[in-house]
Amino acid sequence: MSALAVFIPFPLTALFAILFYRFNRRRKWFTVGEMIFWDIIVLIVLQLIWLIWF
């Protein structure tokens, strides 16, 4: 079970990316590069938080 726990931040980041894309599709505030940048930042933060807990 703990081996699968490593992969929890990835679906969370994918969910964030989908929601962020839908939000940005309406507003057009960010470019594609900025969206990728913020998605990677969220992935790193989630990984760090996840590593602290485990």
C-alpha positions in Angstrom: 0.0 0.0 0.0 2.8 2.5 0.8 4.3 1.8 -2.6 1.1 3.2 -4.2 1.0 6.2 -1.8 3.9 7.7 -3.7 1.7 8.3 -6.7 -1.1 10.3 -4.9 0.3 13.8 -5.7 0.3 13.1 -9.5 -3.5 12.7 -9.9 -4.0 15.7 -7.6 -1.7 17.7 -9.8 -3.6 16.4 -12.9 -6.9 17.5 -11.4 -5.4 21.0 -10.6 -4.1 21.2 -14.2 -7.6 20.4 -15.6 -9.4 22.8 -13.4 -6.7 25.5 -14.1 -7.1 24.9 -17.8 -10.9 25.3 -17.6 -10.6 28.5 -15.6 -8.0 29.9 -17.9 -10.0 29.0 -21.1 -12.7 31.4 -20.0 -10.5 34.2 -18.7 -7.4 34.0 -21.0 -5.2 35.3 -18.2 -2.2 33.0 -18.6 -0.2 31.7 -21.6 0.5 28.0 -22.1 4.0 28.4 -20.7 2.7 30.1 -17.6 0.1 27.3 -17.1 2.8 24.7 -17.3 5.0 26.6 -14.9 2.3 26.9 -12.3 1.3 23.2 -12.7 4.9 22.2 -12.1 5.1 24.5 -9.0 1.9 22.8 -7.6 3.4 19.4 -8.3 6.6 20.2 -6.4 4.6 21.7 -3.5 2.4 18.6 -3.3 5.3 16.3 -3.5 7.1 18.2 -0.6 4.0 18.1 1.5 3.4 14.5 0.8 7.0 13.6 1.7 6.7 15.4 5.0 3.7 13.2 5.9 5.3 10.0 4.9 
